[in-house]
């Protein structure tokens, strides 16, 4: 009887080790994507804030105030992707920032399609899907953690 318990304990330990390895790999993948997206959005948002109005032309004419607003949202979203995890404070903001960036990318895709810039629209779809992956991965990680670790 004890041999069966030992075998079942060994199987449980082996399953936990395998799950731990998978979570660890997913954590590395999420962090890599988060950092790359943060750099992308910090750059693009910063450009929208720093460039003069004449340089901010795209496939569809948009008001400069709206482009500056999008720039602020992109910079804040880029910071929201990495800062909560780095400082281990308010980690629930990371999936919210990623979800906000998904919404921005949906709008960017629509604007690019309206302006018949299909190759650029495909890039915005890819960036949006990566942001959705970050949002989902972090929400899933939060649901696994205990309620005391969510802040």
C-alpha positions, 0 to 999 in steps of 0.5 A, spaced: 500 500 500 505 504 501 508 503 494 502 505 491 502 512 495 509 513 493 508 512 486 502 516 486 506 521 490 512 521 485 507 522 479 504 528 482 511 531 483 513 529 476 507 533 474 508 539 478 515 539 475 513 539 468 507 544 469 512 549 473 517 548 467 511 550 462 509 556 466 517 558 467 517 558 459 511 562 458 513 567 463 520 568 459 516 569 452 511 574 456 516 578 458 520 578 452 513 580 448 512 585 453 518 588 453 518 589 445 511 591 445 513 597 450 519 599 446 515 599 440 509 603 443 514 608 447 518 609 440 511 610 436 508 614 442 514 618 443 514 620 436 507 622 435 508 627 441 515 630 439 514 630 431 511 637 429 504 637 426 507 637 419 510 630 419 504 627 422 501 625 416 498 618 414 494 614 410 488 618 412 488 625 415 487 625 423 486 631 427 493 633 431 490 633 437 487 626 436 494 624 434 497 627 440 492 623 445 494 617 441 501 618 443 500 619 450 496 613 450 501 609 447 507 611 451 502 610 458 500 603 455 508 601 453 510 603 460 504 599 463 506 593 460 513 593 464 513 597 470 508 593 474 512 587 473 518 590 474 516 594 481 511 588 483 506 593 484 499 593 481 500 587 476 493 588 474 495 594 470 499 590 465 493 586 462 489 592 462 494 596 458 495 591 453 488 591 452 488 598 451 493 597 446 489 592 443 484 597 442 489 602 439 491 597 434 484 595 432 483 603 430 490 603 427 488 597 422 481 600 421 485 607 419 490 604 415 485 599 411 481 606 410 487 609 407 488 603 403 495 601 406 494 594 407 501 592 408 501 597 414 494 594 416 497 587 417 503 589 421 498 593 426 494 586 426 500 583 428 502 588 433 495 587 436 495 580 436 501 580 440 498 585 445 492 580 446 497 575 447 500 579 453 493 581 456 491 574 456 497 571 458 497 576 464 490 575 466 491 567 466 497 568 470 493 573 475 488 567 476 493 562 478 496 567 483 493 567 490 488 573 491 493 576 496 498 577 490 494 581 485 495 588 488 
